[in-house]
Amino acid sequence: MALPPPDPQFVLRGTGAAVHTLHFSCGGPEPDIPLLFSGSENGFIHVWNLKTRRVDTALDGHGRKSVCCVKTMGGKDRLLSQGRDQRICLWDLAEGRTSVTDSVFTEHVGFCRCSLLQVAQGRWLMAMAARSLEEVQILELPSKTSVCTLKPEVGAKLGMPMCLKLWQPSCGSQPMLLAGYEDGSVVLWNVSMGKALSRLLCHQEPVMSLDFDSEKAKGISGSSEKVYKTHELINAGISDITIRPDKKILATAGWDHRIRIFGWKKLKPLAVLDYHTATAHCVSFSGHSSPRDRLLAAGSRDQRISVWSIYAQT
């Protein structure tokens, strides 16, 4: 008989608004304190101390506009955030500082989160939706140098980019971008060539989220209708999808308030986590080096963040 799904290990409250994005910073050696960054609809970024389970710092850099993406850059002291104020901010958090050191004006009014890829020590590529409807712009950070603009063929009618994932097939190889579009297509771009390599119509609705496993060269995407990998699967309305760093399981955040866990190899359903009382907007896995410490966090419109210890040994 299957075991019932667990309860959250703990719940974080106090964001004051719907939670739209989550990002762990847990890779440092002791006594480095594991952190969870959350971005909310009220424009605040909360830095949660996972030992005290309280907010260490609240950052306000997006004019009280919703924060849709937070990512650390090479450590917990450098942070990137993206808001609905059409700005991407770079933060210096070292030694207690809470200052925005630079920003990029996106000129894009949609919901598309940017994507980061570290290509060398201290150098990143960033993909973001551009001002023109169907285009994606690639910048190098921290210099903000424009690398290229990815433009679909004339007449492709893809609509706006909805989600982006930068990746590299192997160390030192040419960076690639997977982009999910409003028409339900997922397009594979060679960033160095600025060229689309393939296009797959995955959904009848806009692609809301995607993730990609570069080791197995396979990905998964979600929309308002179903989830897609190489075949269709489960429930309508997927806000977010993420594959755990060890590539063994994945998690989805659903419009039906639930978090679903699947085995990545065969997409076998493993658990349904039913805690939230409103749409689940985002999911994130921690990068703890010890499997027993690994966590899953989920953020919801109900203003709560649930944190789970699940399949830590899987």
C-alpha positions in Angstrom: 0.0 0.0 0.0 1.4 3.4 -1.0 2.3 5.8 1.8 0.3 9.0 2.0 2.0 12.1 0.9 3.8 14.0 3.6 2.9 17.3 5.2 5.3 20.3 4.6 8.4 20.2 6.7 7.6 23.9 7.5 5.7 26.8 6.0 7.0 30.4 5.6 4.5 33.2 6.0 4.8 37.0 5.9 5.3 37.9 2.2 2.1 40.0 2.3 1.2 39.0 -1.3 1.1 36.2 -3.8 4.5 34.4 -4.3 5.6 34.3 -7.9 9.2 33.0 -7.8 11.6 31.1 -5.6 15.3 30.4 -5.6 17.5 28.5 -3.1 21.1 29.3 -2.2 22.3 26.3 -0.3 25.5 25.1 -1.9 28.0 26.7 0.5 30.0 24.8 3.1 29.3 25.2 6.9 28.9 27.6 8.5 27.2 29.2 5.4 23.5 29.6 6.2 21.1 28.2 3.6 18.8 30.8 2.1 15.6 30.9 0.1 14.8 34.0 -2.0 11.2 34.7 -2.8 9.7 37.3 -5.1 6.1 38.6 -4.5 3.3 40.4 -6.3 3.8 43.4 -4.1 7.3 44.0 -5.5 9.3 42.7 -2.5 12.1 40.1 -2.5 12.4 38.3 0.8 15.6 36.6 1.9 14.6 33.7 4.2 17.1 32.2 6.6 16.3 28.4 6.5 17.7 27.8 9.9 15.6 30.4 11.8 12.8 30.1 9.2 12.5 33.9 9.3 13.1 36.8 6.9 16.7 38.1 7.1 16.2 40.9 4.6 13.4 42.4 2.5 14.5 44.0 -0.8 12.4 46.7 -2.6 13.7 47.5 -6.0 10.8 47.2 -8.4 8.5 50.0 -7.5 6.0 47.7 -5.8 5.5 45.9 -9.1 5.3 42.1 -9.1 8.7 40.2 -9.0 8.6 37.3 -11.5 12.2 36.0 -11.3 15.1 35.8 -8.8 18.4 34.1 -9.4 21.8 34.2 -7.6 24.9 34.8 -9.7 27.8 32.7 -8.5 26.9 33.0 -4.8 24.4 34.4 -2.4 25.9 37.9 -2.4 25.0 38.6 -6.0 21.4 38.5 -7.0 19.4 39.1 -10.2 15.7 40.0 -10.1 13.1 40.7 -12.7 9.9 42.7 -12.2 6.8 43.8 -14.0 8.2 47.3 -13.9 10.1 46.2 -17.0 13.4 46.2 -15.1 16.0 43.5 -14.4 18.1 44.5 -11.4 21.5 43.3 -10.3 22.0 43.4 -6.5 25.0 43.5 -4.2 24.1 41.7 -0.9 27.6 41.3 0.5 28.3 42.4 4.0 24.7 43.3 4.7 24.3 45.6 1.7 21.0 45.8 -0.1 21.7 48.0 -3.1 20.9 47.7 -6.8 24.2 48.1 -8.6 22.9 48.0 -12.1 19.7 47.4 -14.1 18.5 46.5 -17.6 15.3 48.0 -19.0 13.5 45.2 -20.8 10.8 47.2 -22.7 8.7 44.0 -22.5 5.3 44.0 -20.8 4.6 40.2 -20.8 5.2 37.6 -18.1 8.3 35.9 -19.6 11.0 35.2 -17.1 14.6 35.8 -18.1 17.1 32.9 -18.2 20.7 32.9 -17.0 23.6 30.7 -18.0 27.1 31.0 -16.6 29.6 30.7 -19.4 32.8 31.6 -17.6 34.0 32.7 -14.2 32.2 36.0 -13.6 30.4 35.9 -17.0 26.8 35.0 -17.7 24.5 35.0 -20.7 21.0 36.3 -20.1 18.0 35.7 -22.4 15.0 38.0 -22.1 11.9 38.8 -24.1 12.6 41.8 -26.3 10.5 44.9 -27.1 9.4 43.5 -30.5 6.6 41.0 -30.1 8.3 37.7 -31.1 12.0 38.5 -30.4 14.4 37.3 -27.7 17.4 39.3 -26.8 20.7 37.8 -25.5 22.9 39.9 -23.3 26.3 39.2 -21.6 26.4 40.1 -17.9 27.7 42.0 -16.1 28.8 44.1 -19.1 25.3 44.2 -20.6 26.8 43.8 -24.0 24.3 42.7 -26.7 25.2 39.2 -28.1 22.3 38.8 -30.5 18.6 39.1 -31.1 16.8 35.9 -32.0 14.1 36.7 -34.6 11.7 34.0 -35.9 11.3 33.7 -39.7 8.9 36.1 -41.4 5.4 34.7 -41.2 6.1 32.2 -38.4 3.4 33.8 -36.2 4.7 32.4 -32.9 3.4 35.2 -30.8 5.3 36.4 -27.7 7.9 34.3 -26.0 6.4 33.0 -22.8 9.3 31.1 -21.1 13.0 30.7 -21.8 15.8 28.2 -20.9 19.5 28.7 -21.7 21.7 25.6 -21.6 24.9 24.1 -23.0 25.3 20.6 -24.4 28.7 20.3 -22.7 31.3 22.5 -21.2 32.8 24.9 -23.7 30.2 24.1 -26.4 27.9 26.6 -28.1 25.1 27.8 -25.9 21.5 26.9 -26.8 18.1 28.4 -26.0 14.8 26.7 -25.7 11.9 29.2 -26.0 8.2 28.5 -25.5 5.9 30.7 -27.4 2.3 32.0 -27.3 1.2 29.7 -30.1 2.2 26.6 -28.2 5.5 26.1 -30.0 8.9 25.3 -28.5 11.9 26.5 -30.6 15.5 25.4 -30.2 17.9 28.3 -31.0 21.7 28.2 -31.5 22.7 31.4 -29.7 26.1 31.7 -31.3 24.6 31.5 -34.8 21.5 33.4 -33.9 19.6 30.7 -35.8 16.5 28.5 -35.0 17.5 24.8 -35.3 14.1 23.2 -34.8 10.5 24.0 -33.9 8.0 21.7 -32.2 4.3 22.5 -31.8 3.7 21.1 -28.3 0.5 22.7 -27.1 -2.7 24.2 -28.3 -2.3 26.9 -25.7 0.7 29.2 -24.8 3.7 27.4 -23.2 3.7 28.6 -19.6 6.8 26.8 -18.3 9.6 24.5 -19.4 12.8 22.9 -18.2 15.5 20.9 -19.9 17.9 18.1 -19.0 21.1 18.7 -21.1 22.6 15.4 -20.0 19.7 13.3 -21.4 18.9 15.9 -24.1 15.2 15.9 -23.2 12.8 18.5 -21.8 9.4 19.0 -20.4 6.9 21.9 -20.9 3.6 22.9 -19.4 0.7 25.0 -20.6 -2.9 25.9 -19.5 -4.0 22.5 -20.9 -1.6 19.7 -20.3 2.1 18.8 -19.6 4.3 17.7 -22.5 7.5 15.7 -22.8 7.4 13.3 -25.6 3.8 12.5 -24.9 0.9 14.2 -23.1 0.4 13.8 -19.4 -1.9 14.8 -16.6 -3.7 17.9 -15.4 -4.7 21.2 -16.9 -3.0 24.4 -15.9 0.7 24.2 -15.1 2.4 27.4 -13.8 5.9 26.1 -13.3 8.0 23.0 -13.9 11.5 22.2 -12.5 13.8 19.2 -12.7 15.8 18.4 -9.5 19.5 19.0 -10.0 20.3 15.3 -9.7 17.9 14.7 -12.6 15.9 12.0 -10.7 12.6 13.7 -10.1 10.6 16.8 -11.2 8.0 19.0 -9.7 5.1 20.9 -11.2 3.1 23.8 -9.7 -0.6 23.6 -10.7 -3.5 26.0 -11.1 -5.5 23.4 -9.1 -3.3 24.4 -6.0 -1.4 21.2 -6.0 2.3 20.3 -6.4 2.9 17.1 -8.3 6.1 15.0 -8.2 7.2 12.7 -11.0 10.1 10.4 -11.7 12.1 12.0 -14.5 13.2 8.8 -16.3 9.7 7.5 -17.0 7.5 10.4 -15.8 5.9 8.0 -13.2 3.6 9.9 -10.8 5.1 9.7 -7.3 3.1 12.1 -5.1 0.5 14.9 -5.1 1.2 17.5 -2.4 -2.1 19.1 -1.5 -1.4 22.0 0.9 -2.1 25.3 -0.8 -5.5 26.9 -1.0 -4.9 28.9 -4.2 -2.9 28.6 -7.5 0.6 27.3 -7.0 2.8 29.7 -9.0 6.4 28.3 -8.6 8.5 25.4 -7.4 12.2 25.2 -6.7 14.6 22.5 -5.5 17.5 23.2 -3.2 21.1 22.5 -4.2 22.2 20.9 -0.9 25.2 18.7 -1.4 23.8 16.1 1.1 20.8 14.2 -0.2 19.1 14.1 3.3 19.1 18.0 3.4 17.5 18.5 0.0 14.3 20.5 0.0 11.5 21.5 -2.4 9.8 24.9 -2.0 6.5 25.9 -3.5 5.0 29.4 -3.7 1.3 30.2 -4.1 -1.3 32.9 -4.5 -2.3 32.2 -0.9 0.8 34.1 0.2 2.5 31.1 1.7 5.7 29.2 0.9 5.5 25.4 1.7 8.9 23.7 2.2 9.1 19.9 1.8 11.6 17.2 2.5 10.6 14.6 -0.1 12.4 11.7 -1.8 15.6 13.0 -0.4 17.2 9.6 -0.9 15.6 9.0 -4.4 
